[in-house]
Amino acid sequence: MALLATRPARRPLDLGRHDYAPRHRGLWRRPRQGGDLPVATLLYALAVTVNLLSVWAVSGPDVLTGEEMSVSFRDGVFLAERAQASVWSTNVAGHLFFLAASWLDPAYGLFGGRWWKAVAMALLPVLVYVVLRRRLGCRVLGSLLGGITTALLPGVQVFGWIAIEAGLEAVAGVAALLLATSRRAGWWAAPIVGGISVMLYPSGLAWLAVVLLVCLCRTVRADHRARAAVFVGAATAIAVLLYVAPLLWWRTGARHIGAGGGTVEGDPGTNFATLLDQLTVSGDSYYYFGDQPGLGSVWLAAAVVAAGLVLPAARSGALPWLTVAVVTVAMWLPAGNMPGLRRAVAIPVVAAIVLGATVDVLWRRRPGSTSALVLGMACAAVVLPLVDTLASWQQAYHSGRDALVADFTIDAGPMSATFARFHSDLAAGRETAETMVARHDGIRTLAVVWRLAEESGDTAGIPDPEEIVRACLPAP
């Protein structure tokens, strides 16, 4: 197997080592260690800008969707009170992300979760760039294509701003697999980061599975197997303990971990057809605010599949990353109650890696100005339609042709004014925690009122988190 190819002494399974020697130098040659920092910084700035433009485009109507309200406000408030808000509130690391953001940001506000999600998701294109440079040995052109494509592919971009957990697991997952394939000491700790990926969102299990496979292979080929096995085993045990720790923390509520409330049902063939449709034809699905397919178009998806089938022959280091996509599909097939591409973000991420690596392989086979021109045009043919798709999507929301709606019980109109009224009514005694629960979806809205009041320092007279939990959840 290429994954277990012979390596130099003391490096028995060096998955970070690429399989070729540079054939020529030039503007896009592989730089010295540390030379990628300026490019990665610019790529991060570009990705942040793209994500924040999406936040700006959708925030005009002053509407926060129900699931955003649950994840970026309610679940964190309940978690701090050692309560689980609902059977779907299982992605504890995601709840901690938004809770920490609300504590760190003095201007968190009603839409603060979107801004923080946009900033965090902008790390994903940078991580893809690092994968291509440091694991697959690609030059800057191919690596930049991979990073930019990651930021633009609809299957990533739609989750690059919405204030829910989906998408964050890919950031942790790529980081975990980067660590697992590192030549540096400490690679054995990768299962911990992979476990965090699962705690962010259940589809992180695909990343964790491949991380564990890579760590197992490295342990088998290590010079000191026993020591490596102990370290990997300890890291895996820590990941498991972190995953089950909420059961010890929660004192009330559903006290349920795993699957985010999902089920396993349905016909695998039907589920696979649905996945193909959402990746190549129409991405229209639950909490996917756009109708573009996750991979941009049929032809781009076909190019990715064709390139992915032959890429391992030229880059054996691509195998772990391709395996993540395969495991993601395998997890998709038996599962019912699938809320769209939010559980398959890994696939467009791997697609971007495949595109970047393929461009680099083609350039190395035929270096020269003519090939550079042809490949540059091919890169433009990938990127420009994605830019046009993104601009059209953002313009549709900014102009009001499309708009987010309040998909839960709340008064119509701008939500900022609605929550200001809730605050004043609670402070004056015209509303109580119980009446808010009965008439205004209080399990969500009370948490928002409290967090916004806490940010402004005006909590007098309104229910505190303990009262909110008591009013919303039955006594154990």
Secondary structure, 3 states (H helix, E strand, C coil): CHHHCCCCCCCCCCCCCCCCCCCCCCCCCCCCCCCCHHHHHHHHHHHHHHHHHHHHHHCCCCCCCHHHHHHHHHHHHHHHCCEECCCCCCCHHHHHHHHHHHHHCCCCCCCHHHHHHHHHHCHHHHHHHHHHHHHCCCCHHHHHHHHHHHHHCHHHHCCCCCCCCCCHHHHHHHHHHHHHCCCCCCHHHHHHHHHHHHHHCHHHHHHHHHHHHHHHHHHHHCCCHHHHHHHHHHHHHHHHHHHHHHHHHCCEECCCCCHHHCECCCCHHHHHHHHHHHHHCCCCECCECCCCCCCCCHHHHHHHHHHHHHHHHHCHHHHHHHHHHHHHHHHHCCCECCCHHHHCCHHHHHHHHHHHHHHHHHHHHCCCHHHHHHHHHHHHHHHHHHHHHHHHHHHHHHHCCCCCCCCCCCCCCCHHHHHHHHHHHHHHCCCCHHHHHHHCCHHHHHHHHHHHHHHHCCCCCCCCHHHHHHHHCCCC
